[in-house]
Amino acid sequence: MIETFETETKPLSNEETMISEFLRYFLEARREGKEYAIKTDSLIIEVRNEFGKTEPESRLRKMLNRLRTNGELPCLASGGTGYYVAKREEEMDETLRSLRDRLKSQIHTINCLEKQKRDKFGYDNETVRDINDLMDSLPDDAPLAEDGCRELF
């Protein structure tokens, strides 16, 4: 679980696991290719129609993440058009670039907040080193500046 987001990130219940299985079959059978992507709000409606209950978007994302990380629905892609099973390698590349860009953006935010914390309260640089080590492990054409606050994009 993620601290301060315990409700959103708690392990899936048995019922939510069943719903994630439904999502797997639904996406696998009907959503191959970006042209068949479905947005989260439409998935929520599909779940409500099937199970008679409305799942919060954060829990639905947790279920979809389970399908991805457990390999239960290989190549589950997503983007501005919604979720779909990638039909072409380019679709997965686009999803992976988007995930990396979001991660870089979050690391950039962490670095900026760490710098602000250091400037305001003082502390050792251990956390910044940990985050920078993580950042260094990512493929990146524009590494962060030493102060951790240079724009990435």
Phi and psi restraints in degrees (value plus and minus 20) as a CYANA .aco file:
   2 ILE   PHI    -119.6   -79.6
   2 ILE   PSI     108.2   148.2
   3 GLU   PHI     -76.8   -36.8
   3 GLU   PSI     115.9   155.9
   4 THR   PHI      53.7    93.7
   4 THR   PSI     -21.7    18.3
   5 PHE   PHI    -148.3  -108.3
   5 PHE   PSI      18.5    58.5
   6 GLU   PHI     -79.3   -39.3
   6 GLU   PSI     -63.4   -23.4
   7 THR   PHI     -83.0   -43.0
   7 THR   PSI     -63.9   -23.9
   8 GLU   PHI     -91.9   -51.9
   8 GLU   PSI     -49.8    -9.8
   9 THR   PHI    -131.5   -91.5
   9 THR   PSI     -14.6    25.4
  10 LYS   PHI     -82.1   -42.1
  10 LYS   PSI     138.0   178.0
  11 PRO   PHI     -76.9   -36.9
  11 PRO   PSI     132.8   172.8
  12 LEU   PHI     -87.6   -47.6
  12 LEU   PSI     120.4   160.4
  13 SER   PHI     -96.3   -56.3
  13 SER   PSI     151.2   191.2
  14 ASN   PHI     -79.2   -39.2
  14 ASN   PSI     -61.9   -21.9
  15 GLU   PHI     -84.4   -44.4
  15 GLU   PSI     -62.0   -22.0
  16 GLU   PHI     -86.2   -46.2
  16 GLU   PSI     -52.6   -12.6
  17 THR   PHI     -84.7   -44.7
  17 THR   PSI     -60.4   -20.4
  18 MET   PHI     -82.9   -42.9
  18 MET   PSI     -61.8   -21.8
  19 ILE   PHI     -83.9   -43.9
  19 ILE   PSI     -59.4   -19.4
  20 SER   PHI     -85.2   -45.2
  20 SER   PSI     -53.5   -13.5
  21 GLU   PHI     -84.4   -44.4
  21 GLU   PSI     -62.3   -22.3
  22 PHE   PHI     -79.0   -39.0
  22 PHE   PSI     -65.5   -25.5
  23 LEU   PHI     -80.3   -40.3
  23 LEU   PSI     -60.7   -20.7
  24 ARG   PHI     -79.1   -39.1
  24 ARG   PSI     -71.3   -31.3
  25 TYR   PHI     -83.9   -43.9
  25 TYR   PSI     -61.2   -21.2
  26 PHE   PHI     -81.2   -41.2
  26 PHE   PSI     -69.8   -29.8
  27 LEU   PHI     -90.0   -50.0
  27 LEU   PSI     -60.0   -20.0
  28 GLU   PHI     -83.8   -43.8
  28 GLU   PSI     -59.5   -19.5
  29 ALA   PHI    -102.1   -62.1
  29 ALA   PSI     -49.0    -9.0
  30 ARG   PHI    -144.7  -104.7
  30 ARG   PSI     -25.2    14.8
  31 ARG   PHI    -150.7  -110.7
  31 ARG   PSI      26.7    66.7
  32 GLU   PHI    -112.4   -72.4
  32 GLU   PSI     100.4   140.4
  33 GLY   PHI      84.0   124.0
  33 GLY   PSI     123.2   163.2
  34 LYS   PHI     -77.1   -37.1
  34 LYS   PSI     -52.2   -12.2
  35 GLU   PHI     -84.6   -44.6
  35 GLU   PSI     -34.6     5.4
  36 TYR   PHI    -129.7   -89.7
  36 TYR   PSI      -2.4    37.6
  37 ALA   PHI     -79.0   -39.0
  37 ALA   PSI     129.6   169.6
  38 ILE   PHI    -149.6  -109.6
  38 ILE   PSI     112.4   152.4
  39 LYS   PHI     -95.3   -55.3
  39 LYS   PSI     139.2   179.2
  40 THR   PHI     -78.4   -38.4
  40 THR   PSI     -62.5   -22.5
  41 ASP   PHI     -83.1   -43.1
  41 ASP   PSI     -52.8   -12.8
  42 SER   PHI     -92.7   -52.7
  42 SER   PSI     -55.0   -15.0
  43 LEU   PHI     -84.6   -44.6
  43 LEU   PSI     -58.3   -18.3
  44 ILE   PHI     -79.9   -39.9
  44 ILE   PSI     -60.6   -20.6
  45 ILE   PHI     -85.6   -45.6
  45 ILE   PSI     -62.5   -22.5
  46 GLU   PHI     -79.5   -39.5
  46 GLU   PSI     -63.2   -23.2
  47 VAL   PHI     -84.0   -44.0
  47 VAL   PSI     -63.8   -23.8
  48 ARG   PHI     -81.8   -41.8
  48 ARG   PSI     -61.6   -21.6
  49 ASN   PHI     -84.2   -44.2
  49 ASN   PSI     -55.0   -15.0
  50 GLU   PHI    -103.5   -63.5
  50 GLU   PSI     -57.9   -17.9
  51 PHE   PHI    -134.2   -94.2
  51 PHE   PSI     -27.3    12.7
  52 GLY   PHI      54.0    94.0
  52 GLY   PSI      -1.2    38.8
  53 LYS   PHI    -164.7  -124.7
  53 LYS   PSI     132.7   172.7
  54 THR   PHI    -120.2   -80.2
  54 THR   PSI     100.1   140.1
  55 GLU   PHI    -108.8   -68.8
  55 GLU   PSI     119.0   159.0
  56 PRO   PHI     -83.4   -43.4
  56 PRO   PSI     128.9   168.9
  57 GLU   PHI     -76.6   -36.6
  57 GLU   PSI     -59.3   -19.3
  58 SER   PHI     -83.5   -43.5
  58 SER   PSI     -56.8   -16.8
  59 ARG   PHI     -93.6   -53.6
  59 ARG   PSI     -56.2   -16.2
  60 LEU   PHI     -82.1   -42.1
  60 LEU   PSI     -62.5   -22.5
  61 ARG   PHI     -82.3   -42.3
  61 ARG   PSI     -57.2   -17.2
  62 LYS   PHI     -82.8   -42.8
  62 LYS   PSI     -61.1   -21.1
  63 MET   PHI     -84.8   -44.8
  63 MET   PSI     -63.1   -23.1
  64 LEU   PHI     -85.5   -45.5
  64 LEU   PSI     -57.5   -17.5
  65 ASN   PHI     -83.8   -43.8
  65 ASN   PSI     -58.1   -18.1
  66 ARG   PHI     -79.0   -39.0
  66 ARG   PSI     -63.7   -23.7
  67 LEU   PHI     -81.2   -41.2
  67 LEU   PSI     -57.6   -17.6
  68 ARG   PHI     -91.5   -51.5
  68 ARG   PSI     -72.5   -32.5
  69 THR   PHI     -94.5   -54.5
  69 THR   PSI     -45.1    -5.1
  70 ASN   PHI    -111.2   -71.2
  70 ASN   PSI     -20.5    19.5
  71 GLY   PHI      49.4    89.4
  71 GLY   PSI       1.1    41.1
  72 GLU   PHI     -97.0   -57.0
  72 GLU   PSI     -43.4    -3.4
  73 LEU   PHI    -157.8  -117.8
  73 LEU   PSI      65.7   105.7
  74 PRO   PHI     -76.8   -36.8
  74 PRO   PSI     120.6   160.6
  75 CYS   PHI      42.5    82.5
  75 CYS   PSI      17.2    57.2
  76 LEU   PHI     -91.4   -51.4
  76 LEU   PSI      89.0   129.0
  77 ALA   PHI    -121.3   -81.3
  77 ALA   PSI     145.8   185.8
  78 SER   PHI    -178.4  -138.4
  78 SER   PSI     141.8   181.8
  79 GLY   PHI    -195.0  -155.0
  79 GLY   PSI    -182.0  -142.0
  80 GLY   PHI     -81.5   -41.5
  80 GLY   PSI     -41.2    -1.2
  81 THR   PHI    -108.1   -68.1
  81 THR   PSI     -31.1     8.9
  82 GLY   PHI     101.2   141.2
  82 GLY   PSI    -178.3  -138.3
  83 TYR   PHI    -120.8   -80.8
  83 TYR   PSI     125.4   165.4
  84 TYR   PHI    -185.1  -145.1
  84 TYR   PSI     143.6   183.6
  85 VAL   PHI    -110.9   -70.9
  85 VAL   PSI     102.1   142.1
  86 ALA   PHI     -81.3   -41.3
  86 ALA   PSI     113.2   153.2
  87 LYS   PHI    -121.1   -81.1
  87 LYS   PSI     -47.6    -7.6
  88 ARG   PHI    -144.0  -104.0
  88 ARG   PSI     131.2   171.2
  89 GLU   PHI     -77.1   -37.1
  89 GLU   PSI     -56.6   -16.6
  90 GLU   PHI     -80.6   -40.6
  90 GLU   PSI     -53.4   -13.4
  91 GLU   PHI     -86.6   -46.6
  91 GLU   PSI     -60.1   -20.1
  92 MET   PHI     -89.7   -49.7
  92 MET   PSI     -59.5   -19.5
  93 ASP   PHI     -78.7   -38.7
  93 ASP   PSI     -62.5   -22.5
  94 GLU   PHI     -82.6   -42.6
  94 GLU   PSI     -63.2   -23.2
  95 THR   PHI     -83.2   -43.2
  95 THR   PSI     -65.0   -25.0
  96 LEU   PHI     -84.3   -44.3
  96 LEU   PSI     -60.7   -20.7
  97 ARG   PHI     -81.2   -41.2
  97 ARG   PSI     -62.8   -22.8
  98 SER   PHI     -82.4   -42.4
  98 SER   PSI     -64.8   -24.8
  99 LEU   PHI     -82.9   -42.9
  99 LEU   PSI     -63.3   -23.3
 100 ARG   PHI     -83.6   -43.6
 100 ARG   PSI     -61.8   -21.8
 101 ASP   PHI     -82.8   -42.8
 101 ASP   PSI     -60.3   -20.3
 102 ARG   PHI     -86.2   -46.2
 102 ARG   PSI     -59.6   -19.6
 103 LEU   PHI     -83.3   -43.3
 103 LEU   PSI     -65.6   -25.6
 104 LYS   PHI     -79.5   -39.5
 104 LYS   PSI     -60.9   -20.9
 105 SER   PHI     -83.4   -43.4
 105 SER   PSI     -61.7   -21.7
 106 GLN   PHI     -87.4   -47.4
 106 GLN   PSI     -60.1   -20.1
 107 ILE   PHI     -84.0   -44.0
 107 ILE   PSI     -60.1   -20.1
 108 HIS   PHI     -79.2   -39.2
 108 HIS   PSI     -65.6   -25.6
 109 THR   PHI     -81.6   -41.6
 109 THR   PSI     -63.7   -23.7
 110 ILE   PHI     -79.7   -39.7
 110 ILE   PSI     -67.0   -27.0
 111 ASN   PHI     -80.0   -40.0
 111 ASN   PSI     -62.3   -22.3
 112 CYS   PHI     -85.0   -45.0
 112 CYS   PSI     -62.8   -22.8
 113 LEU   PHI     -87.3   -47.3
 113 LEU   PSI     -57.7   -17.7
 114 GLU   PHI     -82.3   -42.3
 114 GLU   PSI     -61.6   -21.6
 115 LYS   PHI     -82.8   -42.8
 115 LYS   PSI     -63.7   -23.7
 116 GLN   PHI     -82.7   -42.7
 116 GLN   PSI     -60.0   -20.0
 117 LYS   PHI     -82.4   -42.4
 117 LYS   PSI     -66.9   -26.9
 118 ARG   PHI     -80.7   -40.7
 118 ARG   PSI     -64.4   -24.4
 119 ASP   PHI     -83.6   -43.6
 119 ASP   PSI     -56.2   -16.2
 120 LYS   PHI    -107.8   -67.8
 120 LYS   PSI     -61.6   -21.6
 121 PHE   PHI    -134.6   -94.6
 121 PHE   PSI     -38.9     1.1
 122 GLY   PHI      52.5    92.5
 122 GLY   PSI     121.4   161.4
 123 TYR   PHI    -195.7  -155.7
 123 TYR   PSI     150.9   190.9
 124 ASP   PHI     -98.3   -58.3
 124 ASP   PSI     147.8   187.8
 125 ASN   PHI    -112.6   -72.6
 125 ASN   PSI      -3.6    36.4
 126 GLU   PHI     -77.9   -37.9
 126 GLU   PSI     -67.0   -27.0
 127 THR   PHI     -84.8   -44.8
 127 THR   PSI     -62.7   -22.7
 128 VAL   PHI     -80.8   -40.8
 128 VAL   PSI     -61.2   -21.2
 129 ARG   PHI     -81.1   -41.1
 129 ARG   PSI     -63.7   -23.7
 130 ASP   PHI     -80.2   -40.2
 130 ASP   PSI     -66.1   -26.1
 131 ILE   PHI     -87.2   -47.2
 131 ILE   PSI     -61.8   -21.8
 132 ASN   PHI     -85.7   -45.7
 132 ASN   PSI     -55.5   -15.5
 133 ASP   PHI     -80.9   -40.9
 133 ASP   PSI     -62.5   -22.5
 134 LEU   PHI     -83.1   -43.1
 134 LEU   PSI     -65.8   -25.8
 135 MET   PHI     -81.1   -41.1
 135 MET   PSI     -59.8   -19.8
 136 ASP   PHI     -84.5   -44.5
 136 ASP   PSI     -43.7    -3.7
 137 SER   PHI     -99.8   -59.8
 137 SER   PSI     -29.8    10.2
 138 LEU   PHI    -111.9   -71.9
 138 LEU   PSI     123.5   163.5
 139 PRO   PHI     -85.9   -45.9
 139 PRO   PSI     110.7   150.7
 140 ASP   PHI    -175.1  -135.1
 140 ASP   PSI     107.7   147.7
 141 ASP   PHI    -105.6   -65.6
 141 ASP   PSI     -36.5     3.5
 142 ALA   PHI    -154.9  -114.9
 142 ALA   PSI      62.5   102.5
 143 PRO   PHI     -84.1   -44.1
 143 PRO   PSI     136.4   176.4
 144 LEU   PHI     -85.9   -45.9
 144 LEU   PSI     129.1   169.1
 145 ALA   PHI     -92.3   -52.3
 145 ALA   PSI     146.1   186.1
 146 GLU   PHI     -75.0   -35.0
 146 GLU   PSI     -56.7   -16.7
 147 ASP   PHI     -98.7   -58.7
 147 ASP   PSI     -25.8    14.2
 148 GLY   PHI      54.1    94.1
 148 GLY   PSI      -8.0    32.0
 149 CYS   PHI    -144.5  -104.5
 149 CYS   PSI      -3.2    36.8
 150 ARG   PHI     -98.5   -58.5
 150 ARG   PSI     121.4   161.4
 151 GLU   PHI     -84.7   -44.7
 151 GLU   PSI     119.3   159.3
 152 LEU   PHI    -109.5   -69.5
 152 LEU   PSI     -44.4    -4.4
